[in-house]
Structures are given as structure tokens and as C-alpha cells.
Amino acid sequence: MAGEVSSAAPAAIDVKRLREALGTRSIVLVGLMGAGKSSIGRRLAHRLGLPFVDADTEIEKAADLTIPEIFDKHGEAYFRSGEVRVVARILDAGPQVLATGGGAYMNAGTRDRIRERGISIWLKADLDVLMKRVKRRGDRPLLKADDPQAVLKRLMDERYPVYAEAALTVLSREATHEDVVEDVIRALAAHIMPPAERDVP
């Protein structure tokens, strides 16, 4: 992976210059369900003055069905096909902060498009953190199983090596959303800005 950021004192990053350095590229958050892609993404977009887009919400709008309904009526393969098309369309509209579904980054074509039009950031979380978070919601189709923790562990084993291809990795830790947002901003600044331009004057 290109870079990994964990907890540290927040730096006073010049957000205006960071946004300018981003240009037309989108910030694309990837990771498993429960990693905080939507909650962190909304706050990150607000901090940077960018639109926030949730890919799953856009898929539901396009299908006029909820994600669980799409899985129940048409199956996962149908959902993944629609996901590829929707993410490709969204990426044409940068700059923005885009939260992708947990399986979106597993598609090689989608990874290529993200590299071309954005900067991918893996929000990496430990199993216990993910379990604590996903238990709060009952709308996770892939976790409708007798042992959801085993399913989540299997998904980690399958997906984490691919998520590691993201341009940046930030730990989605047990901290406030604002602290993780600051970690993301510092990682982005280190990735796309010369050192002399990062700090607030």
C-alpha cells in the first residue's frame, strides 16, 4: 500500500490548497461495511467544501429499490453489475467525496477507473470494531447468516489484499469521526501536496 496513517496529533493543513491540488479528481473511500465510509465521507466533504456522494444511495435511486430488495429480487451478480455502471458515472462528475460499497473496489475495471479519475483511500478497521458497528444496523444483505462474524472475517480475508491496492490507507479506529477525518486530510495532503504548501500560513 502506498501509505498508512494511524493516530497522531492533527496537523493544521491548508484545506483550500489541498482542494486546489485535488483538481477534478474524486476522493474515493473504500473498505468493508462498518468502516465508516459514509459517516467519515460526509464530514470529509464538509471540511473540504466538496459534494458527498454515496454509491449505494445512487444505486438505490437508479433501481428504485433498496439494496436488500435488489439482493432479494435479483441477486448479488445483478447488483454488482449495476454498481460498476453507477460508480463509473459518478466518477465522471468530480471533484467530490465518494463512498463506495464494500464490494465495489473488488472489480478490476472499477479500480482502474478510480485510479484514472480519483484518489482511493482504504478505511481499514479491525474485526471487533467492524462487528460493533454493523450490529447497529440490520440492512446488510451479506451478513444475513447464522454467524455474521464468520462472514465478516471471510470478507476481510478476501478483500483486504485488494483494498491494500488503494493509494492511501487510513485506520478507521475507535475515535471520533472528526479525528479520523483529520487523519484522512493529513494523508491526502502528504500524498498530493508539496511539504511547503501543506500548512496553514
C-alpha positions in Angstrom: 0.0 0.0 0.0 1.2 3.5 -0.8 0.8 5.0 2.7 -0.8 4.3 6.0 -1.9 6.8 8.7 -2.9 5.9 12.2 -3.5 8.1 15.2 -1.4 11.2 15.6 -1.9 14.9 16.5 -3.9 16.6 13.8 -1.9 18.9 11.6 -3.1 22.4 10.5 -3.5 21.5 6.9 -4.3 24.3 4.4 -7.6 22.9 3.2 -8.0 25.4 0.4 -4.7 24.4 -1.1 -5.5 20.8 -0.6 -8.7 21.2 -2.6 -6.8 23.0 -5.4 -4.2 20.3 -5.5 -7.0 17.7 -5.9 -8.2 19.4 -9.1 -11.0 17.4 -10.7 -10.2 14.2 -9.0 -12.6 12.5 -6.6 -11.7 11.2 -3.2 -12.9 7.6 -3.2 -13.4 5.8 0.1 -13.2 2.1 0.1 -13.4 -0.6 2.8 -15.7 -3.1 4.4 -19.2 -2.4 5.7 -18.8 -0.7 9.1 -15.5 1.0 8.2 -17.3 4.4 8.3 -17.2 5.3 4.6 -20.4 7.2 4.6 -20.1 8.9 8.1 -16.5 9.8 7.5 -17.2 10.8 3.9 -19.9 13.3 4.8 -17.7 15.0 7.3 -14.7 15.0 5.0 -16.8 16.5 2.2 -18.0 19.2 4.5 -14.4 20.0 5.6 -13.2 20.3 2.0 -16.2 22.1 0.7 -17.0 19.3 -1.8 -20.1 17.3 -2.7 -20.6 14.0 -1.0 -22.0 11.0 -3.0 -22.9 7.6 -1.6 -22.7 5.0 -4.3 -25.2 2.7 -2.6 -27.7 5.5 -2.4 -27.3 6.3 -6.1 -27.7 2.6 -6.9 -31.0 2.5 -5.0 -32.2 5.6 -6.8 -31.3 4.1 -10.2 -33.1 0.8 -9.4 -35.9 2.3 -7.4 -35.2 -0.4 -4.8 -33.3 -0.7 -1.6 -30.0 -2.6 -1.6 -31.6 -5.5 0.4 -34.5 -5.6 -2.1 -32.1 -5.7 -5.1 -30.3 -8.6 -3.5 -33.6 -10.4 -2.7 -35.2 -9.9 -6.1 -32.2 -10.1 -8.5 -29.2 -11.5 -6.6 -25.7 -10.2 -5.9 -24.4 -10.5 -9.5 -27.2 -8.2 -10.8 -26.3 -5.7 -8.0 -22.6 -5.8 -8.8 -23.3 -5.1 -12.5 -25.3 -2.1 -11.7 -22.7 -1.0 -9.1 -20.0 -0.9 -11.8 -22.1 1.3 -14.1 -23.2 3.7 -11.3 -19.7 4.2 -9.9 -18.3 4.8 -13.4 -21.0 7.5 -14.0 -20.3 9.1 -10.6 -16.5 9.3 -11.2 -17.1 11.4 -14.3 -18.5 14.2 -12.1 -15.6 15.0 -9.8 -14.3 16.5 -7.7 -16.3 15.0 -4.9 -16.1 12.6 -1.9 -17.4 9.2 -3.0 -18.3 6.5 -0.5 -18.3 3.1 -2.3 -20.0 -0.1 -1.3 -17.8 -2.8 0.3 -17.6 -4.9 -2.9 -17.2 -2.1 -5.4 -13.4 -2.0 -5.3 -13.1 -5.7 -5.9 -14.0 -5.1 -9.6 -10.7 -4.6 -11.6 -12.4 -2.2 -14.0 -13.7 -0.1 -11.2 -10.2 0.1 -9.6 -8.8 1.2 -13.0 -11.4 4.0 -13.3 -10.8 5.1 -9.7 -7.0 5.3 -10.4 -7.7 7.4 -13.6 -10.2 9.8 -12.0 -9.6 9.8 -8.3 -7.6 9.0 -5.2 -8.6 5.9 -3.4 -8.4 5.7 0.4 -8.9 2.5 2.3 -10.6 3.0 5.6 -9.1 0.0 7.4 -10.7 -1.4 10.6 -10.2 -4.4 12.8 -12.8 -7.1 13.1 -14.0 -6.2 16.5 -14.5 -2.6 15.5 -16.5 -3.6 12.4 -18.7 -6.0 14.3 -19.5 -3.4 16.9 -20.6 -1.0 14.2 -22.5 -3.4 11.9 -24.6 -4.7 14.8 -26.3 -1.3 14.9 -27.9 -1.8 11.5 -30.0 -4.7 10.1 -29.7 -3.8 6.4 -26.5 -5.7 5.5 -27.6 -8.4 3.0 -24.2 -10.2 3.1 -24.5 -10.5 6.9 -27.9 -12.3 6.9 -26.3 -15.5 8.2 -26.2 -17.7 11.3 -22.7 -16.4 12.1 -22.2 -12.9 10.8 -18.8 -12.5 12.4 -17.5 -15.5 10.4 -18.9 -14.0 7.2 -17.2 -10.6 8.0 -13.9 -12.4 8.8 -14.2 -14.2 5.4 -14.8 -10.9 3.6 -11.8 -9.4 5.4 -9.6 -12.3 4.2 -10.9 -12.0 0.6 -11.0 -8.2 0.3 -8.2 -6.7 2.4 -5.4 -7.8 0.0 -7.3 -5.9 -2.8 -8.2 -2.9 -0.6 -4.4 -2.7 0.0 -4.0 -1.6 -3.6 -5.6 1.8 -2.7 -3.4 4.8 -2.9 -3.7 5.5 0.8 -4.7 3.6 3.9 -6.2 5.3 7.0 -7.1 3.4 10.1 -10.8 3.6 11.0 -10.2 3.4 14.7 -12.2 3.8 17.8 -12.0 7.6 17.9 -14.3 10.5 17.0 -15.3 10.9 13.3 -13.6 14.2 13.4 -10.3 12.6 14.4 -10.4 10.1 11.5 -11.4 12.9 9.1 -8.2 14.8 10.2 -6.2 11.6 9.6 -7.6 11.4 6.1 -6.9 15.1 5.4 -3.2 14.7 6.6 -2.8 11.5 4.5 -4.2 13.3 1.4 -2.0 16.4 1.9 1.1 14.2 2.2 0.1 12.4 -0.9 -0.7 15.3 -3.3 0.9 18.5 -1.9 4.5 19.6 -1.7 5.5 20.0 2.0 5.9 23.7 1.8 2.2 24.1 0.8 0.6 21.9 3.4 0.4 24.0 6.5 -1.9 26.9 7.0 0.0 30.2 6.6 
